[in-house]
Amino acid sequence: MTFPALDRIEALARNLDGWQRQLADRMAELEETSAEGVSDSGLVRVTAAADGKILSSELNARAMRLDSYSLAEEFTAAANRAQEAAAARVRELVGEVIGDAGGGPRRSADHEGR
């Protein structure tokens, strides 16, 4: 007698080592991942880590001509974009590993057209 569920569990167990290696690789990549955000005017550029922490900011010299309110808005917009881009990269990397929990890691081509 064949048990399809048991066969499925055995197949998942065989793939577990590969998934663990992929996850470790992705985790290392996540630790090094950062993303950049730029304000609408292009005068402020911010870099954020995968965890959302602001790593750096860069102001164009022309930004110093802005009033404090406008400069704050520019910085906030750039920081939000950097954090959103970093979060999107995290989702992408994690999705590559856990994308299809039943059939193995999903590749980028698997989510085209969705």
C-alpha distances in whole Angstrom, upper triangle without the diagonal:
4,7,10,12,11,12,15,16,16,18,20,21,22,24,26,28,29,30,32,34,35,35,38,40,40,41,44,45,45,47,50,49,52,53,57,58,62,64,65,69,67,69,67,64,61,58,55,53,49,50,52,55,58,59,62,64,67,70,72,76,76,74,77,79,77,77,75,73,72,71,69,68,67,66,63,62,61,60,57,56,56,53,52,51,50,47,46,46,44,41,41,40,38,36,36,33,32,32,28,26,23,24,26,30,32,35,38,37,34,37,39,40,39
4,6,9,8,8,11,13,13,14,17,18,18,21,22,25,26,26,28,31,31,32,35,36,36,38,40,41,41,44,46,46,49,50,53,55,58,60,62,65,63,66,63,60,58,55,52,49,45,46,49,52,55,55,59,61,63,66,68,72,72,70,73,75,73,74,72,70,69,68,66,64,63,62,60,58,58,56,54,53,52,50,48,47,46,44,43,42,40,38,37,36,34,32,32,30,28,28,25,23,19,20,22,26,28,31,34,34,31,33,36,37,35
4,5,5,6,9,10,11,13,14,16,17,19,20,23,24,24,26,29,29,29,32,34,34,35,38,39,39,41,44,43,46,47,51,52,55,58,59,62,61,63,60,57,55,52,49,46,43,43,46,49,52,53,56,58,61,63,66,69,70,67,70,72,70,71,69,67,66,65,63,61,61,59,57,55,55,53,51,50,49,47,45,45,43,41,40,39,37,35,35,34,31,30,29,27,25,26,22,20,17,18,20,24,26,29,32,32,29,31,34,35,33
4,5,5,6,9,10,11,12,14,15,17,18,22,22,22,24,27,27,27,30,32,31,33,36,36,36,39,41,40,43,44,47,49,52,54,56,59,57,60,57,54,52,49,46,44,40,41,43,46,49,50,53,55,58,60,62,66,67,64,67,69,67,68,66,64,63,62,60,58,57,56,54,52,52,50,48,47,46,44,42,42,40,38,37,36,34,32,31,31,28,27,26,24,22,22,19,17,13,14,17,21,23,26,29,28,25,27,30,31,30
4,5,5,6,9,10,11,12,14,16,16,20,21,20,22,25,25,25,28,30,29,30,33,34,34,37,39,38,41,42,45,47,50,52,54,57,56,58,55,52,49,47,44,41,37,38,41,43,47,47,51,53,55,58,60,64,65,62,65,67,65,65,63,61,60,59,57,55,55,54,51,50,50,48,45,45,44,42,40,39,38,36,34,34,32,30,30,29,26,25,25,22,20,20,17,15,12,13,16,20,21,25,28,28,25,26,29,31,29
4,5,5,6,9,10,11,12,14,15,18,20,19,21,24,24,25,27,29,29,30,33,34,34,37,39,39,42,43,46,48,52,54,55,59,57,59,56,53,50,48,45,42,38,38,41,44,47,48,51,54,56,59,61,65,66,63,66,68,66,67,65,63,62,61,59,57,57,55,53,52,51,49,47,46,45,43,41,41,39,37,36,35,33,31,31,30,27,26,26,23,21,22,19,16,13,15,17,20,23,26,29,29,26,28,32,33,31
4,5,5,6,9,10,11,13,14,17,18,18,20,23,23,24,26,28,28,30,32,33,33,36,38,38,41,42,46,47,51,53,55,58,56,58,56,52,50,47,44,41,38,38,41,44,47,47,51,53,55,59,61,64,65,63,66,68,66,67,64,63,62,61,58,57,56,55,52,51,50,49,47,46,45,42,41,40,39,36,35,34,32,30,30,29,26,25,24,22,20,21,18,15,12,13,15,19,21,24,27,27,24,27,30,31,30
4,5,5,6,9,10,11,12,16,16,16,18,21,20,21,24,25,25,27,30,30,30,33,35,34,37,39,42,44,47,50,51,54,52,55,52,49,46,43,41,38,34,35,38,41,44,44,47,50,52,55,57,61,61,59,62,64,62,63,61,59,58,57,55,53,53,51,49,48,47,45,43,42,41,39,37,36,35,33,32,31,29,27,26,25,23,21,21,19,17,17,14,12,9,9,12,15,17,21,24,24,21,23,26,28,26
4,5,5,6,9,10,10,14,15,15,16,19,19,20,22,24,24,25,28,29,29,31,34,34,37,38,42,43,47,49,51,54,52,54,52,48,46,43,40,37,33,34,37,39,42,43,46,49,51,54,57,60,61,59,61,64,61,62,60,58,58,56,54,53,52,50,48,47,46,44,42,42,40,38,37,36,34,32,31,31,28,26,26,25,22,21,21,18,16,18,15,12,10,11,12,16,18,22,25,26,23,25,28,30,28
4,5,5,6,9,10,13,14,14,16,18,19,20,22,24,25,26,28,29,30,32,34,34,38,39,43,45,48,51,53,56,54,56,53,50,47,44,41,38,34,35,38,41,44,44,47,50,52,56,58,61,62,60,63,65,63,64,62,60,60,58,56,55,54,52,50,49,48,46,44,43,42,40,39,38,36,34,33,32,30,28,28,26,24,23,22,19,18,19,16,14,12,12,13,16,19,22,26,26,24,26,29,31,30
4,5,5,6,9,11,12,12,15,17,17,18,21,22,22,24,26,27,28,30,32,32,35,37,40,42,46,49,50,53,51,53,51,47,45,42,39,36,33,34,37,39,42,42,45,48,50,53,55,59,60,58,61,63,61,62,60,59,57,56,54,53,52,50,48,47,46,44,42,41,40,38,36,35,34,32,31,29,27,26,25,23,21,20,19,17,16,17,14,12,10,9,10,13,16,19,23,23,20,23,26,28,27
4,5,5,6,10,10,10,12,14,15,15,18,19,20,21,24,24,25,27,29,29,32,34,37,39,43,46,47,50,48,50,48,44,42,39,36,33,29,30,33,36,39,39,42,45,47,50,52,56,57,55,58,60,58,59,57,55,54,53,51,49,49,47,45,44,43,41,39,38,37,35,33,32,31,29,28,26,24,23,22,21,18,17,17,14,13,14,11,9,8,8,8,11,14,17,21,22,19,21,25,27,25
4,5,5,8,10,10,11,14,15,15,17,19,20,21,23,25,25,27,30,30,33,35,39,41,45,47,49,52,50,52,49,46,43,39,37,33,30,31,34,36,39,39,43,45,48,51,54,57,58,56,59,61,59,60,58,57,56,54,52,51,50,48,46,45,44,42,40,40,38,36,35,34,32,30,30,28,26,25,24,22,20,20,19,15,15,17,15,12,11,11,11,14,17,20,24,25,22,25,28,30,29
4,6,7,8,10,11,13,14,15,17,19,20,21,23,24,26,28,29,30,33,35,39,41,45,48,50,52,50,52,49,46,43,40,37,34,31,32,35,37,40,40,43,46,48,52,54,57,58,56,59,62,60,61,59,58,57,55,53,52,51,49,47,46,45,43,41,40,39,37,36,34,32,31,30,28,26,25,24,22,20,20,18,16,16,18,15,13,12,12,11,13,17,19,23,24,22,24,27,30,29
4,6,5,6,9,10,11,12,14,16,16,18,20,21,22,25,26,26,30,32,35,38,41,44,46,49,46,48,46,42,40,36,34,31,27,29,32,34,37,37,40,42,45,48,50,54,55,53,56,58,56,57,55,54,53,51,49,48,47,45,44,43,41,39,38,37,35,33,32,31,29,27,26,25,23,22,21,19,17,17,15,12,12,14,12,11,10,9,7,10,13,15,19,20,18,21,24,27,26
4,5,5,6,9,10,10,12,14,15,16,18,20,20,22,25,25,28,30,34,37,40,43,45,48,45,47,44,41,38,35,32,29,25,26,30,32,35,35,38,41,43,47,49,52,54,52,54,57,55,56,54,53,52,50,48,47,46,44,42,41,40,38,36,35,34,32,31,30,28,26,26,24,21,21,20,18,16,16,15,11,11,14,13,11,11,11,9,11,14,17,20,22,20,22,25,28,27
4,5,5,6,9,10,11,12,14,15,17,18,20,21,23,24,28,30,34,37,40,43,45,48,45,47,44,40,38,34,32,28,25,26,30,32,34,34,37,40,43,46,48,52,53,51,54,56,55,56,54,53,52,50,48,47,46,44,42,42,40,38,37,36,34,32,32,30,28,27,26,24,22,22,21,18,17,18,16,12,13,16,16,14,15,14,11,12,16,18,21,23,22,24,27,30,29
4,5,5,6,9,10,11,12,14,16,17,18,20,22,22,26,28,32,34,38,41,43,45,43,45,42,38,36,32,30,27,24,25,29,31,33,33,36,38,41,44,46,50,51,49,52,54,53,54,52,51,50,48,46,46,44,42,41,40,38,36,35,34,32,30,30,28,26,25,24,22,20,20,19,16,15,15,13,10,12,14,14,13,14,13,9,9,13,14,18,20,19,21,24,27,26
4,5,5,6,9,10,10,12,14,15,16,18,20,20,24,26,29,32,35,38,40,43,41,42,40,36,33,30,28,24,21,23,26,28,31,30,33,36,39,42,44,48,49,47,49,52,50,52,49,48,47,45,44,43,41,39,38,37,35,33,32,31,29,27,27,25,23,22,21,19,17,17,16,13,11,12,10,7,8,11,11,10,12,11,8,7,11,13,16,18,17,19,22,25,24
4,5,5,6,9,10,10,12,14,15,17,19,20,23,25,29,32,36,39,41,43,41,42,39,36,33,29,27,23,20,21,25,27,29,29,32,35,38,41,44,47,49,46,49,52,50,51,49,48,47,45,43,42,41,39,37,37,35,33,32,31,29,27,27,26,23,22,22,20,17,17,17,14,12,14,12,9,10,14,14,13,15,15,11,11,14,16,19,21,20,22,25,28,27
4,5,5,6,9,10,11,12,14,16,17,18,22,25,28,31,35,38,40,43,40,41,38,35,32,28,26,23,20,22,25,27,29,28,31,34,37,40,42,46,47,46,48,51,49,51,48,48,47,45,43,42,41,38,37,37,35,33,32,31,29,27,27,25,23,22,22,19,17,18,17,14,13,15,13,10,12,15,16,15,17,16,13,12,15,15,18,21,20,22,25,28,27
4,5,5,6,9,10,10,12,14,16,16,20,22,25,28,32,35,37,40,37,39,36,32,30,26,24,21,18,20,23,25,27,26,29,32,34,38,40,43,45,43,46,48,47,48,46,45,44,42,40,40,38,36,35,34,32,30,29,28,26,24,24,22,20,19,19,16,14,15,13,10,10,11,9,7,10,12,14,13,16,15,11,9,11,12,14,17,17,18,21,25,24
4,5,5,6,9,10,10,12,14,15,18,20,24,27,31,33,36,38,36,37,34,31,28,25,22,19,16,17,20,22,25,24,28,30,33,36,39,42,44,42,44,47,45,46,44,43,42,40,38,38,36,34,33,32,30,28,27,26,24,22,22,21,18,17,17,15,12,13,13,9,8,10,9,6,9,12,13,13,16,15,12,10,12,14,16,19,18,19,22,25,24
4,5,5,6,9,10,11,13,14,18,21,24,27,31,34,37,39,36,37,34,31,28,24,22,18,16,17,20,22,24,23,27,30,32,36,38,42,43,41,44,46,45,46,44,43,42,40,38,38,37,34,33,33,31,28,28,27,24,23,23,22,19,18,19,16,14,15,15,11,11,14,12,10,12,15,17,16,19,19,15,13,16,17,18,22,21,22,25,28,27
4,5,5,6,9,10,11,12,16,19,22,26,29,32,35,37,34,35,33,29,26,23,21,17,15,17,20,21,24,22,25,28,31,34,36,40,41,40,42,45,44,45,43,43,41,39,37,37,35,33,32,32,29,27,27,26,23,22,22,20,17,18,18,15,13,15,14,10,11,13,11,10,13,15,18,18,20,19,16,13,15,15,16,20,20,21,23,27,26
4,5,5,6,9,10,10,14,16,20,23,26,29,32,34,31,33,30,26,24,20,18,15,12,14,17,19,21,20,23,26,28,32,34,38,39,37,40,42,41,42,40,39,38,36,34,34,32,30,29,28,26,24,24,23,20,19,19,17,14,14,14,11,9,11,10,6,7,10,9,8,11,13,16,16,19,18,15,12,13,13,14,18,18,18,21,24,23
4,5,5,6,9,10,13,16,20,23,26,29,32,34,32,33,29,26,23,19,17,13,11,12,15,17,19,19,22,25,28,31,34,37,39,36,39,42,40,41,39,38,37,35,33,33,32,29,28,28,26,23,23,22,20,18,19,17,14,14,15,12,9,12,12,8,8,12,12,10,12,15,18,17,21,21,17,15,16,17,17,21,21,21,24,27,25
4,5,5,7,9,12,16,19,22,26,29,32,34,31,32,29,25,22,19,17,13,11,13,16,17,19,18,21,24,26,30,32,36,38,36,38,41,40,41,39,39,38,35,33,33,32,29,29,28,26,24,24,23,20,19,20,18,15,16,17,13,12,15,14,11,12,15,14,13,16,18,21,21,24,24,20,17,19,18,19,23,23,23,26,29,28
4,5,5,6,10,13,16,20,23,26,29,31,28,29,26,23,20,16,15,11,10,13,15,16,18,16,19,22,24,28,30,33,35,33,36,39,37,39,37,37,35,33,32,31,29,27,26,26,23,21,22,20,17,17,17,15,12,13,14,10,9,12,12,8,10,13,12,12,15,17,20,21,24,23,20,16,17,16,16,20,21,21,23,26,25
4,5,5,8,11,15,18,21,24,27,29,27,28,25,21,18,15,12,9,6,9,12,13,15,14,18,20,23,26,29,32,34,32,34,37,35,37,34,34,33,30,29,29,27,24,24,23,21,19,19,18,15,14,15,13,9,10,11,8,7,10,10,8,9,12,12,12,14,16,20,20,23,23,20,17,17,17,17,21,21,20,23,25,24
4,6,8,12,15,18,22,25,28,30,27,28,24,21,18,14,12,8,7,9,11,12,14,13,16,19,22,26,28,31,33,31,33,36,35,36,34,34,33,30,28,29,27,24,24,24,21,19,20,19,16,14,16,15,11,12,14,12,10,13,14,11,12,16,16,16,18,20,23,23,27,27,23,20,21,21,20,24,25,24,26,29,28
4,7,10,13,17,20,23,26,28,25,26,23,19,16,12,11,8,8,10,12,12,14,12,14,18,20,23,26,29,31,29,31,34,33,35,33,33,32,29,28,28,26,23,23,23,20,18,19,18,15,14,16,14,11,13,15,11,11,15,14,12,14,17,17,17,20,21,25,25,28,28,25,21,22,21,20,24,25,24,26,29,28
4,7,10,14,17,20,23,25,22,23,20,17,14,10,9,6,6,9,10,11,12,11,14,16,18,22,24,28,29,27,30,32,31,33,31,31,29,27,26,25,23,21,21,20,17,16,16,15,12,11,13,10,7,10,11,8,8,12,12,10,12,15,15,16,18,19,23,24,27,27,24,20,20,19,18,21,23,22,23,26,25
4,7,10,14,17,20,22,19,20,17,13,10,7,5,4,6,9,9,9,9,8,10,13,15,18,21,24,26,24,26,29,28,29,27,27,26,23,22,22,20,17,17,17,14,12,13,12,8,9,11,8,6,9,11,8,10,13,13,12,15,17,18,19,21,22,25,26,30,30,27,23,23,21,20,23,24,23,24,26,25
4,7,10,14,16,18,16,17,14,10,8,6,5,7,8,11,9,11,10,10,11,12,14,17,19,22,23,21,24,26,25,27,25,25,23,21,20,19,17,15,15,14,11,10,11,9,5,7,8,6,5,9,9,8,10,13,13,13,16,18,18,20,22,22,26,27,31,30,28,24,23,21,19,22,24,22,23,25,24
4,7,10,13,15,12,13,10,7,6,4,6,9,11,13,11,12,10,10,9,9,11,13,15,19,20,18,21,23,22,24,22,22,20,18,17,17,14,12,13,11,8,8,10,7,5,8,9,7,8,11,12,11,14,16,16,17,19,21,22,24,25,25,29,31,34,34,31,27,26,24,22,25,26,24,24,26,26
4,7,10,12,9,11,8,6,5,6,8,11,13,15,12,13,11,12,11,9,10,12,14,18,18,16,19,21,19,21,20,19,17,15,14,13,11,9,10,8,5,6,7,5,4,8,8,7,9,12,12,13,15,17,18,19,21,22,24,26,27,27,30,32,35,35,33,29,28,26,23,26,28,25,25,26,26
4,7,8,6,8,6,4,6,9,11,15,17,18,15,16,13,14,12,10,9,10,11,15,14,13,16,18,16,18,18,17,14,13,13,12,8,8,10,7,5,8,9,7,8,11,12,11,13,16,16,17,19,21,21,23,25,26,27,29,31,30,34,36,39,39,36,33,31,29,26,29,30,28,27,28,28
4,5,5,6,5,7,9,12,14,18,19,20,17,18,15,16,14,11,11,10,11,14,13,11,14,15,13,15,15,14,11,10,11,9,5,7,8,6,4,8,9,8,10,13,13,13,16,18,18,19,22,23,24,26,28,28,30,32,33,32,36,38,41,41,39,35,34,32,29,31,33,30,29,30,29
4,5,8,8,10,12,15,17,21,22,24,20,21,18,20,18,15,14,13,13,16,14,12,16,16,14,16,16,15,11,12,13,10,7,10,11,8,8,12,12,10,13,16,15,15,18,20,20,21,24,25,25,27,29,30,31,34,35,34,37,39,42,42,40,37,35,33,30,32,33,30,29,29,29
4,5,8,10,13,16,19,23,25,26,22,23,20,21,18,15,13,11,10,12,10,9,13,13,11,14,15,14,11,10,13,11,8,11,12,10,10,14,15,13,15,18,18,18,21,23,23,24,27,28,28,30,32,33,34,37,38,37,40,43,46,45,43,40,38,36,32,34,36,33,32,33,32
4,6,7,11,14,17,20,22,24,21,21,18,18,15,12,10,9,8,11,10,9,13,14,13,16,16,16,13,12,14,12,9,10,13,11,9,12,14,12,13,17,17,16,19,21,21,22,25,26,26,28,30,31,32,35,36,35,39,41,44,44,41,38,36,34,30,33,35,32,31,32,32
4,7,10,14,17,20,23,24,21,20,17,17,14,11,8,6,5,8,7,6,9,10,10,13,14,14,11,9,12,11,8,9,12,11,9,12,15,14,14,18,19,18,20,23,23,24,26,28,28,30,32,33,34,37,38,37,41,43,46,46,44,40,38,36,33,36,38,35,34,35,35
4,7,10,13,17,20,21,17,17,13,14,11,7,6,5,6,10,10,7,10,12,11,14,13,14,11,8,10,10,6,6,9,9,6,9,12,11,11,14,16,16,17,20,21,21,23,25,26,27,29,31,32,34,35,35,39,40,44,44,41,38,36,34,31,34,36,33,33,34,33
4,7,10,14,16,18,15,14,11,11,8,6,5,7,8,12,13,11,14,16,15,17,16,17,15,12,12,12,9,8,10,9,6,8,11,10,9,12,14,13,14,17,18,18,20,22,23,24,26,28,29,31,32,32,36,37,41,40,38,34,33,31,28,31,33,30,30,32,31
4,7,10,13,14,11,11,7,8,6,4,6,9,12,15,16,14,16,19,17,19,17,18,16,13,13,13,10,8,9,9,6,5,9,8,6,9,12,11,11,14,16,16,18,20,21,21,24,25,26,28,30,30,33,35,38,38,36,32,31,30,27,30,32,29,30,31,30
4,7,10,12,9,9,6,5,5,6,9,12,15,18,19,17,19,22,21,23,21,21,20,17,16,16,14,11,12,12,9,7,10,9,6,8,11,10,9,12,14,13,15,18,18,18,21,23,23,25,27,27,31,32,36,35,33,29,28,27,25,28,29,27,28,30,29
4,7,8,6,5,4,5,7,9,12,15,18,21,23,20,22,25,23,25,22,22,21,18,17,17,15,12,12,13,10,7,9,9,5,6,9,8,7,9,12,11,12,15,16,16,18,20,21,23,24,25,28,29,33,33,30,27,26,25,23,27,28,26,27,29,27
4,5,5,5,6,6,9,12,15,19,21,25,26,24,26,29,27,28,26,26,25,22,21,21,19,16,16,16,14,11,12,12,8,8,10,10,6,9,12,10,10,13,15,14,15,18,19,20,21,23,26,27,30,31,28,24,24,24,22,26,27,25,26,29,27
4,5,7,10,10,13,16,19,22,24,28,29,27,29,32,30,31,28,28,27,25,23,23,21,19,18,18,15,13,13,13,10,8,10,9,5,6,9,8,6,10,11,11,12,15,16,16,18,19,22,23,27,27,24,21,21,21,19,23,24,22,24,26,24
4,6,9,10,14,16,20,23,26,29,30,27,29,32,30,30,28,27,27,25,22,22,21,18,17,18,16,13,13,14,11,8,10,11,8,8,11,11,9,12,14,13,13,16,18,18,19,20,24,24,28,29,26,23,23,23,22,26,26,24,26,28,26
4,6,9,12,13,17,20,23,26,27,24,26,28,26,27,24,23,23,21,18,18,18,15,13,14,13,9,9,10,8,5,8,9,7,7,11,11,10,13,15,15,16,18,20,21,21,22,26,26,30,31,29,25,25,25,23,27,27,25,27,28,26
4,6,9,12,15,18,21,24,26,23,24,27,25,26,23,23,23,20,18,18,18,14,13,15,13,10,11,12,10,8,11,12,10,11,14,14,13,16,18,18,19,21,23,24,24,26,29,30,33,34,31,28,28,28,26,30,31,28,30,32,30
4,6,8,11,14,18,20,22,19,21,24,22,23,20,20,20,17,15,16,15,11,11,13,11,7,10,11,8,8,12,12,10,13,16,15,15,18,20,20,21,24,25,26,27,28,32,32,36,36,34,30,30,29,28,31,32,30,31,33,31
4,7,10,14,17,20,22,19,21,24,23,24,22,22,22,19,17,18,17,13,14,15,12,10,13,13,10,11,14,14,12,14,17,16,16,20,21,20,22,24,25,26,28,29,33,33,37,37,34,31,30,29,28,31,32,31,32,34,33
4,7,10,13,16,18,16,17,21,20,21,19,20,19,16,15,17,15,11,13,14,11,10,13,13,10,12,15,15,14,17,19,18,19,22,23,23,25,27,28,29,31,31,35,36,40,40,37,33,33,32,30,33,34,32,33,35,34
4,7,10,13,15,12,14,17,16,18,16,17,16,12,12,14,11,8,11,12,9,8,12,12,10,12,16,15,15,18,20,19,21,24,24,25,27,29,30,31,33,33,37,38,42,42,39,35,35,33,31,34,35,33,34,35,34
4,7,9,12,10,12,15,15,17,16,17,16,12,13,14,11,9,13,13,10,11,14,14,12,15,18,17,17,21,22,22,23,26,26,27,29,31,32,34,35,36,39,41,44,44,41,38,36,35,32,35,37,35,35,36,36
4,6,8,6,8,11,11,14,13,15,13,10,11,13,10,9,13,13,11,12,16,15,15,17,20,19,20,23,24,24,26,29,29,30,32,34,35,37,38,38,42,44,47,47,44,41,39,38,35,38,39,37,37,38,38
4,5,5,8,10,11,14,15,16,14,11,14,15,11,11,15,15,13,15,18,17,17,20,22,21,22,25,26,26,29,31,31,32,34,36,37,39,40,40,44,46,49,49,46,42,41,39,36,38,40,38,38,39,39
4,5,6,8,10,13,14,17,14,12,15,16,13,14,18,18,16,18,21,21,20,23,25,25,26,29,30,30,32,34,35,36,38,40,40,42,44,44,48,49,53,52,50,46,45,43,40,42,44,42,41,42,42
4,5,6,8,11,13,15,12,11,14,15,12,14,17,17,16,18,21,21,21,24,25,25,27,29,30,31,33,35,35,36,39,40,41,43,45,44,48,50,53,53,50,47,45,43,40,42,44,42,41,42,42
4,5,6,9,10,12,9,7,10,11,9,10,13,14,13,15,18,18,18,21,23,23,24,27,28,28,31,33,33,34,37,38,39,41,43,42,46,48,51,51,49,45,43,42,39,41,43,40,40,40,40
4,5,8,9,12,10,8,11,13,11,12,15,16,16,18,20,21,21,24,26,26,27,30,31,31,33,35,36,37,39,41,42,44,45,45,49,50,54,54,51,48,46,45,42,44,46,43,43,44,43
4,7,9,12,10,9,12,14,12,14,17,18,18,20,22,23,23,26,27,28,29,32,33,34,36,37,38,40,42,43,44,46,48,47,51,52,56,56,54,50,48,47,44,46,48,45,44,45,44
4,6,8,6,6,9,10,10,12,14,15,15,17,19,20,21,23,25,26,27,29,31,32,34,35,36,38,40,41,42,45,45,45,49,50,54,54,52,48,46,45,42,44,46,43,42,43,42
4,6,5,6,9,10,11,12,14,16,17,18,20,21,23,24,26,27,29,30,32,33,35,36,38,39,41,42,44,46,46,46,50,51,55,55,53,50,48,47,44,46,47,44,44,44,43
4,6,5,6,9,10,10,12,14,15,16,18,20,21,22,24,26,27,28,30,31,33,34,36,37,39,40,42,44,44,44,48,49,53,53,51,48,46,45,43,45,46,43,43,44,42
4,5,5,6,9,10,11,12,14,15,16,18,20,21,22,24,26,27,28,30,32,33,35,36,37,39,41,43,43,42,46,47,51,51,50,46,45,44,41,44,45,41,41,41,40
4,5,5,6,9,10,11,12,14,15,17,18,20,21,23,24,26,27,29,30,32,33,35,36,37,39,41,42,41,45,46,50,50,48,45,43,42,39,41,42,39,39,39,38
4,5,5,6,9,10,11,12,14,15,17,18,20,21,22,24,26,27,29,30,32,33,35,36,38,40,40,40,44,45,49,49,47,43,42,41,38,40,42,39,39,39,38
4,5,5,6,9,10,10,12,14,15,16,18,20,21,22,24,26,27,28,30,32,33,34,36,38,38,38,42,43,46,47,45,42,40,40,37,40,40,37,38,38,37
4,5,5,6,9,10,10,12,14,15,16,18,20,21,22,24,26,27,28,30,31,32,35,37,37,36,40,41,45,45,44,40,39,38,35,37,38,35,35,35,34
4,6,5,6,9,10,11,12,14,15,17,18,20,21,23,25,26,27,29,30,31,33,35,36,35,39,41,44,44,42,39,37,36,33,36,37,34,34,34,33
4,5,5,6,9,10,10,12,14,15,16,18,20,21,23,24,26,27,29,30,32,34,34,34,38,39,43,43,41,37,36,35,32,35,36,33,33,34,33
4,5,5,6,9,10,10,12,14,15,16,18,20,21,22,24,26,27,28,30,32,32,32,36,37,40,41,39,36,34,34,31,34,35,32,32,33,31
4,5,5,6,9,10,11,12,14,15,16,18,20,21,22,24,26,27,29,31,31,31,34,36,39,40,38,34,33,32,29,31,32,29,29,30,28
4,6,5,6,9,10,11,12,14,15,17,18,20,21,23,24,26,27,29,30,30,33,35,38,39,36,33,31,30,27,30,31,28,28,29,28
4,5,5,6,9,10,11,12,14,15,17,18,20,21,23,24,26,28,28,28,32,33,37,37,35,32,30,29,27,30,31,28,29,30,28
4,5,5,6,9,10,10,12,14,15,16,18,20,21,22,24,26,26,26,30,31,34,35,33,30,28,28,25,28,29,26,26,27,25
4,5,5,6,8,10,10,12,14,15,16,18,20,21,23,25,25,25,28,30,33,34,32,28,27,25,23,25,26,23,24,25,23
4,5,5,6,9,10,11,12,14,15,17,18,20,21,23,24,24,28,29,33,33,31,27,26,25,22,25,26,24,24,26,24
4,5,5,6,9,10,11,12,14,15,16,18,20,22,22,22,26,27,31,31,29,26,25,24,22,25,26,23,24,25,24
4,5,5,6,9,10,11,12,14,15,16,18,20,21,20,24,25,29,29,27,24,22,22,20,22,23,20,21,22,20
4,5,5,6,9,10,10,12,14,15,17,19,20,19,23,25,28,28,26,22,21,20,17,20,21,18,19,21,19
4,5,5,6,9,10,11,12,14,16,17,18,18,22,24,27,27,25,21,20,19,17,21,22,19,21,23,21
4,5,5,6,9,10,11,12,14,16,16,16,20,21,25,25,23,20,19,19,17,20,20,18,20,21,19
4,5,5,6,9,10,10,12,15,15,14,18,20,23,23,21,18,16,16,14,17,17,14,16,18,16
4,5,5,6,9,10,11,13,14,14,18,19,23,23,20,16,15,14,12,16,17,15,16,19,17
4,5,5,6,8,10,11,12,13,16,17,21,21,19,15,15,15,14,17,17,16,18,20,19
4,6,5,6,9,10,10,10,14,15,18,19,17,14,13,13,12,15,15,13,15,17,15
4,6,5,6,9,10,9,13,15,18,18,15,12,10,10,9,12,12,11,13,15,14
4,5,5,7,9,10,13,14,18,17,14,11,10,10,10,14,14,13,15,18,17
4,5,5,6,7,11,12,15,15,13,10,10,11,12,15,14,13,17,19,17
4,5,5,4,8,10,13,13,11,8,7,9,9,12,11,10,13,16,14
4,6,6,8,10,13,12,9,6,5,6,7,10,10,10,13,16,15
4,6,8,9,12,11,8,5,7,8,11,13,12,13,16,19,18
4,6,6,9,10,8,6,7,10,12,15,13,13,16,19,17
4,6,9,9,8,6,5,8,10,12,9,9,13,15,13
4,5,6,6,6,6,9,12,13,10,11,14,16,14
4,6,6,7,9,12,15,16,13,14,18,20,18
4,6,9,10,14,17,17,14,15,19,21,19
4,7,8,12,15,15,12,14,17,19,18
4,6,9,13,14,12,14,17,20,18
4,7,10,12,10,12,15,18,17
4,7,8,6,8,11,14,13
4,5,5,8,10,13,13
4,5,6,7,11,11
4,6,5,9,10
4,6,9,9
4,6,6
4,6
4
